[in-house]
Amino acid sequence: PDHPLRSLAQSQGHVHFSDILEHTLISLKRDVHYNQPILNLFKDAGYSPVETLCVDNIEIMKQLAIYGIGVTFLPRTVVSQDLSSGRLVELPYPHQHRLARTTYLVYANNRFIHPSVENFLGVVKSWIGSEKFPIS
């Protein structure tokens, strides 16, 4: 929470990619699907991360950010409790909407669906709103 980028974001309304690049960028090893959209944001803005720290899993990424080792891009589901408690701070950045992910909920529709699974599917369906699921 006392990271220099926080005060910068408060004064500017968001941080610029050039501001982020002054700090170590924490990313996942060998995960093109996770890293590439983030790297594309930098590339499209004319920047290339120089100092990166690659780790094996998202929890380590989060812990390194908590201890002030660097900055990272993490899914809200991973950091929601840490944001609520103040251990981490969300920093708005340009084009943040471009990091949205498509997620699929899949199941075999030709098999018996247990009522508890059907309830879960109903919750997911209501949570994401207008998406259509082939629940019968």
N, C-alpha and C positions, 0 to 999 in steps of 0.2 A: 503493500500500500504506500510506502514512502519512496517508491521508485521515481527517479527524475522524470520519466515519461508521464507520470500521473499529473504533475503540475503543468507540464507542457500541454497535455490534453485539456486540462481545465482552462488554460489561458487561450488556447487556439480553437477549442471545440473538438479537435481530434489530433492524432499524431500523423505525421507524414512518413512515407517510406524511408526518406533520408534520416529521419529521427530514429526509426526502428533500427536502421543499419549501424547506428553508433553503438549498438549493444549486441551481445552474442545472441544469435537466433538458435533456439532449441528446436530440433526436428526429429522425425523418426528415421531410423536406418532403413534402407531398402523398401520404402513404402511409397511407390510412385503415385498410387491413388490418393494418398493423404497429402503428400508433399507437393505434387505438381501444381495443383490449383493455387497454392500459396506462392510458389515460385513464379507462376505465371502473373500473379498480381504485381510482384516486384518487377518482372521483366517488362510488362506492359507500361509500367510507370517509368521505365528507363533505368532500373536499378538491378543489381545482382548481389545477393547476400554474400559477404566475404567471410565473416567469422561465424561458423555454425558449429553446433554441438549436436551430434547425432546419437540418439539413445534407442533402446530396444522397445520401450512401451510408453503409452500415454501417461500412466501414473508417474513414471520417472520424470517425464517432461513437466508435469504439474508441480512435482516436488522441487525441481530445480528452479522453476519460476518463483515458487513460494520463498525459497531461500535466496532469491535475488541473483542467481547465477546468470540469468538471461531472460529473454522474452520468447513467447511461443504463441501459437495459434491453436486453441483447443475447442472442442465441441462444448456447448453450454451444458449439456448433460453431465459432463465430466467435472465441471467447475462450479456448478450452481451453489452447492453448499459453501464452498470457499469464497464465492462472491458475497453470499449472504452474511457470512461471518466476518468479512473484511480481510481475510487472509490473502485474497487476490483482488485485483481491480481490473475491470474491463476498460480497455482503451479503444475508443472509436477510431477507425482508420478509413482512408478513402476506399470506396468500392467494396465495403464489407459485405454487401448483399451478394457479391459474386461467389462467396464461399459456401453458399447453400448446397446441401447434399441431397441427392435423391436416395431415398431408402425404400426398400421393398419389403413388404410382409408377404411371405409365401407359405402355402400349405397345399397338401394334396386334396383337391376338391372331390375326388372320387372315393374318399374314405370316410368312415364315421368320424365325426368331430365331437369330442367330449363336450358336454355342456359348459364346463369351466373354460375350455378353449374358445367356445362360441361366445361366452361372456367377454373374454379378453378381446376377441376380434371386434365385438361391439364397442368396447371402450376405445380401442384404437380408431375405429371408424368415426366415432363421435369426436375424438380428440383432434383428428386432422381435418374434420369438417366435410368438405364437398367431395372428397375422393370417393370413388365407387369401389366396393369390394364385392366379389361374387359369393356372398354368404347366402346360403339357402337353407 
